[in-house]
Amino acid sequence: MKGMELGLVVVTDRGMAGGKARLVEVVARALEGGARTVLLREKDLGREERLELAEALRALGACVIAAGADRLGGNAVHLSSTESAVAARLTGRSCHDKAEVMRSKEDYVTLSPIFPSRSKPGYGPALGVSALGIGTKEIVALGGIETPAQARACREAGAAGVAVMGAIMRAEDPAAVVRGLLA
C-alpha cells in the first residue's frame, strides 16, 4: 500500500503506555517485535508536541500515519469519519459500518469496533469479523483485538490487517505481543 505496511498498525495512546517518554519506548519495543507502521493519535496534544512525537517515532524507523488532517511532516494521514480529505501520499479513514466503508475514497479504512474493546468499553456494538469482507476496499480491523487468534480471524475474514492499541500499549513486553499478533 504505497510503501506503508498495514498488516499490523500500532495505535498510540500515551496514557495507556504510561506517558510520552514511555510511549516512545513501547513503540521501539513494538518495532523490535516486527511492527512497521504506527498510527500516531495523541490528538489532545498541541501540534509541536505531536510533531516531536512523530519525528521521534520516525527516528526509530516507524512508518508514521498521523491521525487528523495535519501530516506532521510526513506523507500519511488517517482521518476521522467526519474530517475533510487532505492531500497525502497515503490516506485512511475511520469507518464504523458498511455504508461508511463504501463511501470512502481513501486508500484504506479502519473498521471498528470488530470486538468489544477494553479501551473503549461500551463502544459499539461490536461488528464481528463477518463485517470485514466488504468489497475491494483495503480494510484494517480495529477494536478489541488482543490475541493472535483474533488477528488471524480478522485476516481470514478479509481484513488487509489489524490495528491494535490496548494490547500493545498496556503490555509488559510489547515486542512479544507484536510477534504473536504477526504470527
ABEGO torsion letter per residue (X at the ends): XGGBBAABBBBBBAAAAGEAAAAAAAAAAAAAAGBABBBBBGAABBAAAAAAAAAAAAAAGBBBBBBEABAGGBABBBBBAABBBBBBABBBBBBABAAAAAABABABBBBOBABBBAABBGBOBBAEAAAABBEABBBBBBEGBABAAAAAAAAAAGBABBBBAAAAAABABAAAAAAAAAX
